[in-house]
């Protein structure tokens, strides 16, 4: 089966407060997509980024990576991601840049355009609920992502 043109990968830990933002984003966006939008997007939920995801990036027009970001201003931060090696290349949990470096090494070509959507997060305690600030970030991020799927959202270059 051919890959859909858009890929969204959301990751995090549902048991650690605001770290659940990625998985909750996945849930919320999946319900909010229109049938036409859903036909153009593959959604993946992961616990962390890992090297095997380089296979999922192949054949995409655009990719969106979504995670909780304690350094992001409310409601979220957008960043263009470029391939680059870092210390995470030696582990199974990769940074976004390292994931793109794996893609480039494996496929022998540059990756598709990748945007990182870092959702404002502040509480990561085990068993903690989502903070109010993170819930606000989630709502704003899903609205932005719906526009991204339609090609109507500004993205960093």
WOTATA-V869601 format. One record per backbone hydrogen bond with DSSP energy under -0.5 kcal/mol. NH is the residue of the N-H (numbers start at 1). CO is the residue of the C=O. Records with the same first field share a line. If there is no record, write none. Layout:
NH->CO, CO
This chain:
6->40
7->62
8->42
9->64
10->8, 44
11->66
12->46
13->19
14->12
16->13
17->128
18->123
19->16
20->17
21->18
22->19
24->20
25->21
26->22
27->23
28->24
29->25
30->26
31->27
32->28
33->29
38->34
39->35
40->37
41->38
42->6
43->41
44->8
46->10
53->50
54->51
55->52
56->52
57->53
58->55
60->57
61->5
62->5
63->113
64->7
65->115
66->9
67->117
69->119
72->69
77->118
79->116
81->114
84->97
89->86
90->87
91->88
94->49, 92
99->95
100->96
101->97
102->98
103->99
104->100
105->101
106->102
107->103
108->104
113->61
114->81
115->63
116->79
117->65, 115
118->77, 116
119->67, 117
120->75
121->69
127->15
128->125
135->131
136->132
137->133
138->134
139->135
140->136
141->137
142->138
143->139
144->140
145->141
146->142
147->143
148->144
149->145
150->146
151->148
152->147
153->147
